[in-house]
């Protein structure tokens, strides 16, 4: 008896979901669906942009670290040459 109730509830939920999301009947429901899709696309684009910016920041950090190391090596070799003379 319990499984019939669950199946009936599940079928009712499926019909309600399909009616509300896939094929809304009212203008309000259609507008809500359009806005939700637009919001989802906007959030996806913002996430992609944020990930791209984080990658650029990490690249810049690595480049700055490499430049600092090269500068230190150049200074060290200059000091070595000066002391040798």
C-alpha positions in Angstrom: 0.0 0.0 0.0 2.9 2.4 0.8 4.5 1.9 -2.6 1.3 2.8 -4.4 1.2 6.0 -2.4 4.8 6.8 -3.2 4.3 6.0 -6.9 1.2 8.2 -7.0 3.1 11.0 -5.2 6.0 10.6 -7.5 3.8 10.7 -10.6 2.0 13.7 -9.3 5.3 15.5 -8.6 6.6 14.6 -12.1 3.4 16.1 -13.7 3.7 19.2 -11.6 7.3 19.6 -12.4 6.7 19.2 -16.1 3.8 21.6 -16.1 5.7 24.2 -14.1 9.2 24.0 -15.6 9.0 22.5 -19.1 5.7 23.8 -20.3 4.4 26.6 -18.0 0.9 27.8 -18.7 0.8 31.3 -17.2 2.8 34.3 -18.3 4.2 34.7 -14.8 5.6 31.1 -14.9 7.0 31.7 -18.4 8.7 34.9 -17.3 10.1 33.1 -14.2 11.5 30.3 -16.4 13.1 32.8 -18.8 14.7 34.8 -15.9 16.0 31.6 -14.3 17.6 30.5 -17.5 19.2 33.9 -18.0 20.4 33.9 -14.4 21.9 30.5 -14.8 23.8 31.6 -18.0 25.0 34.8 -16.2 26.3 32.8 -13.2 28.1 30.4 -15.5 29.8 33.2 -17.4 30.8 34.9 -14.2 32.2 31.6 -12.9 34.2 31.2 -16.1 35.5 34.8 -15.9 36.5 34.4 -12.3 38.3 31.2 -13.1 40.1 32.9 -15.9 41.1 35.8 -13.7 42.4 33.5 -11.0 44.5 31.7 -13.6 45.9 35.0 -14.8 46.7 36.0 -11.3 48.6 32.8 -10.6 50.5 33.2 -13.9 51.5 36.8 -12.9 52.5 35.6 -9.4 54.7 32.9 -10.9 56.3 35.4 -13.4 57.0 37.9 -10.6 58.6 35.1 -8.6 60.8 34.1 -11.5 61.8 37.7 -12.2 62.7 38.2 -8.5 64.9 35.0 -8.7 66.5 36.2 -12.0 67.2 39.6 -10.4 68.8 38.0 -7.4 70.9 35.8 -9.6 72.1 38.8 -11.6 72.9 40.7 -8.5 74.8 37.8 -7.1 76.9 37.4 -10.3 77.6 41.1 -10.4 78.8 41.0 -6.8 81.0 38.0 -7.6 82.6 39.8 -10.5 83.2 43.0 -8.5 84.9 41.0 -5.7 87.0 39.1 -8.2 88.4 42.4 -9.7 
